[in-house]
């Protein structure tokens, strides 16, 4: 029987300039001098760092719930972003947008301003790092050019490193995508037609003003309220189950808590609303529900049999978006 080759540990880097291990081909010898292929040595850690999923990529950012909503639920919205450092010369502003034309990751406009797209596919498991990399490249891109996607460096900064934690985060929900074009009235017929197609696919959405990260939307059959909540999932489900079992989980006559989404580490309860119920109609009921929920969240007694059944029903109607 052939003897197994003894396993050797990867040596520490022995680079003359004291720099980091460079990236080489997967089958090439690792530059650390171990004699092993790069993919089986330091390349393994690099690949893991690039693909490891960050469960809550927006944690620590101002308005985490709104970041999640704009990433997963809201068709057309923009937010002015404030960076920790001063903006580079020639960059008057940075704006987060749900979607950009041609699904560009970012766009440096002719006037130098930057639009950063949020609802783009990313190449690593950390959306925050990918967005930060795109933003940094957009800040130095020539005016009038889009920024292409790429894999962000595993040790690159995240949004939490670039954005001012005290800066305001106030989403503006739009009825369409006219924010793509600086001068809509003088757009070419081709641009106008493109906007019309995009606008036709956008679900009418309104952000509630009385509670955080709650968004009303209109669909052909019924309306909905989707509310991104910052609480731990198990604690929130217990609280919702208590209210549901008591018949206090609705937002008024004809409304019903039907389940929830999981998105980027947060839970998003969803209510069905009758077609005639507008965003203004649910402002007061949502604020009253927030008070009931706060009371239920403060309870630590074991769930009753009815509450456990209610919790099971809510859990069975959960859908994971990301």
ZINORPE-V76957 format. One record per run of one state. SS is the DSSP state (a for helix, b for strand, c for the rest). FROM is the first residue (numbers start at 0). TO is the last residue. Records with the same first field share a line. If there is no record, write none. Layout:
BEGIN
SS->FROM-TO / FROM-TO
END
This chain:
BEGIN
c->0-27 / 29-35 / 40-40 / 51-62 / 72-75 / 80-81 / 83-92 / 97-99 / 103-104 / 108-112 / 117-125 / 139-143 / 147-157 / 163-170 / 173-176 / 180-182 / 186-187 / 201-203 / 207-212 / 218-221 / 229-231 / 245-254 / 263-264 / 273-277 / 297-303 / 316-316 / 320-321
b->28-28 / 36-36 / 76-79 / 82-82 / 93-96 / 105-107 / 113-116 / 144-146 / 162-162 / 171-172 / 204-206 / 213-217 / 222-228 / 255-262 / 265-272 / 317-319
a->37-39 / 41-50 / 63-71 / 100-102 / 126-138 / 158-161 / 177-179 / 183-185 / 188-200 / 232-244 / 278-296 / 304-315
END
